[in-house]
Amino acid sequence: TISVMKNVLAEAEVEEFIPKDFAIYDLPQFLNTLSLYKDADIDVSTNPNFAHIKSGTHQRSKYFFSDPSVIIAPPEKEMTLPSEEVTFNLNEDQLTKIMKSSSILSLPDLSVVGSEGVTKLVVNDRKNDTSNEFAIVVSQTDKNFSFNFKMENIKLVSGSYQVAISSKNLAKFYNPDYKLTYFIALEPDSNYG
């Protein structure tokens, strides 16, 4: 899937067999609908207009497909980073703290900063010099950089990630437990070196 602004792309490998192509306009809404079920059965073949979602005999949902022409489709070719200047592991606890601090302090930005021998994640408001901030060290480094993201683009499934960032303003977040990859565009004011 790809965001409307084309600045976030997500890929996942799933074990389930999906018998036909269909379009979902709001993937987070669809996934949240599935979260209502403990063990959902999804039938996409019976009706051409919607999926039947059920669990046992007491819970049912009808989720309508979207017209494929209104969906922004991801590129057909496999996405890769042009280079990997910075890499680190981001564990689930660190990710949770980053997300929570952004919400609690109403901070719109995330910067991955390399300075003074460490790589740290800094949640702040880059347009406000007197902004509150939250920072957490994630690794050691001998490089200087500042890679900037909008927090609104950091909508990751909970878990731990292997992160790689390219100086070409693109980052990759890979969760090996879910075989889930996000490619997220950096803000243009990012710098390396």
C-alpha positions, -999 to 999 in steps of 0.1 A, spaced: 0 0 0 11 36 -5 -1 68 11 -20 94 -9 10 118 -7 32 89 -20 56 95 9 50 62 28 49 28 12 43 -4 31 49 -40 20 39 -72 39 43 -109 32 12 -128 42 7 -165 45 -29 -165 35 -41 -173 0 -61 -144 -15 -82 -157 -43 -88 -124 -62 -76 -88 -64 -97 -61 -47 -92 -25 -36 -94 -12 -1 -96 26 2 -88 30 39 -64 2 49 -61 13 85 -99 12 88 -100 -23 72 -73 -36 96 -91 -20 126 -123 -37 115 -104 -71 115 -91 -63 150 -127 -65 162 -125 -103 157 -105 -129 176 -103 -153 147 -119 -137 116 -129 -156 84 -128 -133 54 -147 -142 22 -138 -120 -7 -151 -143 -34 -188 -146 -28 -198 -110 -36 -179 -88 -61 -187 -56 -41 -177 -64 -5 -159 -88 18 -179 -109 44 -160 -109 77 -172 -133 104 -163 -151 135 -184 -179 147 -222 -174 143 -226 -142 163 -203 -116 147 -204 -104 111 -193 -74 91 -197 -64 55 -168 -43 43 -172 -27 8 -144 -27 -17 -133 5 -34 -133 13 -71 -97 5 -81 -96 37 -102 -96 59 -70 -67 40 -54 -32 52 -57 -13 21 -65 22 14 -54 49 9 -80 51 -25 -97 89 -28 -93 104 -38 -59 114 -8 -38 150 -6 -25 170 21 -8 195 38 -31 221 37 -3 224 30 35 244 56 53 229 50 88 215 18 103 202 9 138 178 -13 156 146 3 171 130 -19 197 93 -19 205 98 -1 238 117 27 221 91 30 193 63 32 219 81 59 238 87 79 206 50 76 197 38 84 232 61 114 236 49 129 203 13 126 215 18 138 250 39 168 241 20 175 208 53 174 188 50 170 150 86 161 141 110 132 145 147 137 138 174 109 137 205 128 148 241 117 147 264 138 169 289 134 197 293 97 190 257 86 193 226 82 171 195 95 189 159 99 180 146 133 189 108 142 189 104 179 186 89 208 167 117 219 143 99 252 135 99 263 172 133 270 189 116 268 223 99 235 216 98 208 242 115 176 231 121 140 239 152 121 229 164 85 231 198 71 222 196 41 198 232 34 187 268 46 184 281 65 154 311 83 141 290 104 116 272 137 118 237 138 103 201 150 109 174 130 91 140 145 96 105 130 94 70 142 101 55 121 129 23 118 109 43 95 86 55 73 114 25 50 116 41 17 122 26 -15 135 39 -21 170 71 -41 172 109 -39 167 124 -26 135 157 -27 117 161 9 104 182 19 74 184 55 62 197 68 29 211 103 24 189 103 -7 160 112 17 144 77 21 143 54 51 134 17 54 118 3 86 118 -36 85 100 -57 111 113 -93 107 86 -108 130 58 -96 107 78 -96 74 67 -60 72 86 -32 55 79 5 54 96 30 31 92 65 45 103 97 28 125 121 48 118 159 49 139 179 24 158 198 51 176 165 62 214 166 60 242 141 60 279 148 67 
